[in-house]
Amino acid sequence: MGVGGPERIDASNPEWLKGDSLPEGLRRIKLYESHGHQRNFLDCVKSRKPTIAPVETAHHSTLPGHLGLISMLVGRKVQWDPVKETIAGDAEASALLTRPYRAPWKLV
């Protein structure tokens, strides 16, 4: 099921396509009010409080865009394994999940 024409949005759960706001009782992460991520980050460095947007939330929010770009670059669909956080069965696409480090830096 999708929304729109040939460039439609698909979801495994059709309810997600309605665009309704998630009821407060179903939200897993409760956030406090913030008037800007940059200011919030600096305030949290000083106060040691968690930031309004947990790093895990930011990571999972950027994944669809990154995977869409990788799919576009390789010219085919990619299969994302959310448990392993890898692209399944596609070495070319998987290579685009990272980039070479500048010397002398390396990931060990």
N, C-alpha and C positions, 0 to 999 in steps of 0.2 A: 504494500500500500504506500502511496506517496502523495505529495502535494505538488501541484504545478504541472508543467509540461515535460518535455524531454529531459530538462535539467531539474528533475524533481528531488525532493528530500525523502529518503526512505528511513524507516525505523523498524526494528524487530517487534516493537510494541506499538500498535496503531494509536493508542491513547497518548503517546508522547507527541504525536503530530498535531494535537489539538491546540497546543500552545497555552493551555491553562496553567496558571500559577500553582505550584505545589503547595498543598495545605500545610500550615505551620506544623501540625502534629506529625507529618510525614518527613519533615526535613531532618536529615541525619546530622548535619552540621549547623549549629546555631551561631550566627555571626552578630557582633555588635556593630553599631553605626560608626562609619568612618567617612570623612570628607575628602579622601584622596589617598591612594595607595602609597605614594612617595612619602607624604607626611606621616602616614600611619607607620610605615617602615622605620622612619627616623625616630618617631615617638617610642616605638617598641624596642629599638636598640637601647634607648635610654632607660626605659622602664622595665625591660626584660619580660614584658607581656607578650603573648603570641600575637602575630599579625592578624589583621582581619581576614586575609586570604591565606589559609594554610598552604604550604608548599605542595602538599599532595593534591589539593584542589586545583592549584595552578597547573600542575603537571598533567592531571587528567583533563583539564579544560583545553590545553594546547594540543593534546594528542590528535584529535580529529583533523585539525588544520595541517599538522605535520604529515599525517598519513595521507591526507588528500593531496598534498604537494608531491610526496613520494610517488603516489599512484599516477599523478599527472606526468612526472618526470620519466617513469618507466613505461608509461603508456598502457597500463593494465590495472585491473583490480588487485588489491593486496588483501591478504587474510591476516588480521591482527589477533594474536593470542594474548588476551588480557591478563591471564595468570602469569605467563612467562615474560610478558611485555616484549614480545618479539614478533617479527613478521614471519609467518610460517611458510616454509618451502620456497623462498625466493631470495637467493643470495644477493642478487643485484639490488633489489629493493632494500634488503636488510643492511647493505653497505651504506645506504643513505641515511641510516639512523644516527650516524656519528660522522665525524670528519677527522682527518689526520691531525695529530697534535704538533705544534711547533716545537722543534728541538730547543732545549733539552727535555721538554716536558713529555711525560708518558703516563699512561694509566697502568697501574700494576695490579 
